[in-house]
Amino acid sequence: MSDRGGSAGFITGLALGMLAGATLAMVLTPQSGEDTRDLLVAKAREAGERARDTAGDAGELLARGRQIVADAKARIDAAVAEGKDAADRQRTTLENES
């Protein structure tokens, strides 16, 4: 769960940074007020789209990582069970020989 919090914090920071940068660029660039507002709205939409794309990518990576861990755990569990069965068979064989 801490991965989600970190990802959300990163995405929020990224979006806010992009918005702040766009705002600063607009303030420092001589344009009419209407042009500046239009450009700010466009940049804010673009930043929002990028943040959503980044969040989607992070979610997909997290889901893939969880699946890899689940698959590895299943293989380890199967190997442990197989080892226990082999040990039981060997123990039985040794007990019968005695």
C-alpha positions in Angstrom: 0.0 0.0 0.0 2.9 2.4 0.5 3.8 2.0 -3.2 0.4 3.5 -4.0 0.9 6.4 -1.7 4.4 7.1 -3.1 3.1 6.9 -6.7 0.2 9.2 -5.9 2.5 11.6 -4.2 4.9 11.6 -7.2 2.1 12.0 -9.7 0.6 14.9 -7.7 4.0 16.6 -7.4 4.6 16.1 -11.1 1.3 17.6 -12.0 1.7 20.6 -9.6 5.3 21.2 -10.9 4.1 21.2 -14.5 1.3 23.5 -13.6 3.6 25.9 -11.7 6.1 25.9 -14.5 3.4 26.6 -17.1 2.0 29.4 -14.9 5.5 31.0 -14.4 6.2 30.8 -18.2 2.9 32.5 -18.9 3.5 35.3 -16.3 7.0 36.0 -17.8 5.9 35.9 -21.4 4.2 39.1 -22.7 0.7 38.1 -24.1 -2.8 39.3 -23.8 -4.8 38.1 -20.7 -7.1 36.0 -22.9 -4.2 34.3 -24.7 -2.5 33.6 -21.4 -5.7 32.1 -19.9 -6.2 29.9 -23.0 -2.7 28.7 -22.8 -2.9 28.0 -19.1 -6.1 26.0 -19.6 -4.4 24.0 -22.4 -1.3 23.4 -20.3 -3.4 22.3 -17.3 -5.3 19.8 -19.5 -2.1 18.5 -20.9 -0.6 18.1 -17.4 -3.8 16.3 -16.3 -3.6 13.9 -19.2 0.1 13.2 -18.6 -0.6 12.6 -14.9 -3.4 10.1 -15.8 -1.2 8.3 -18.3 1.6 8.1 -15.7 -0.8 6.8 -13.1 -2.1 4.1 -15.5 1.5 3.1 -16.4 2.4 2.8 -12.7 -0.8 0.8 -12.0 0.0 -1.6 -14.8 3.6 -2.1 -13.6 2.4 -2.7 -10.0 -0.1 -5.3 -11.3 2.6 -7.1 -13.3 4.9 -7.1 -10.3 2.3 -8.6 -8.1 1.6 -11.3 -10.7 5.3 -12.1 -10.9 5.5 -12.4 -7.2 2.4 -14.6 -7.0 3.8 -16.9 -9.7 7.2 -17.2 -8.0 5.5 -18.0 -4.7 3.4 -20.7 -6.3 6.5 -22.3 -7.8 8.4 -22.1 -4.5 5.4 -23.6 -2.7 5.2 -26.5 -5.2 9.0 -27.1 -4.9 8.7 -27.2 -1.1 5.8 -29.6 -1.2 7.7 -31.8 -3.7 10.7 -31.8 -1.4 8.6 -32.8 1.6 7.1 -35.7 -0.4 10.5 -36.9 -1.5 11.8 -36.7 2.1 8.7 -38.7 3.3 9.3 -41.3 0.6 12.9 -41.6 1.5 12.1 -41.9 5.3 9.6 -44.6 4.5 12.1 -46.5 2.4 14.7 -46.3 5.1 12.3 -47.4 7.8 11.2 -50.4 5.7 14.8 -51.5 5.2 15.5 -51.5 8.9 
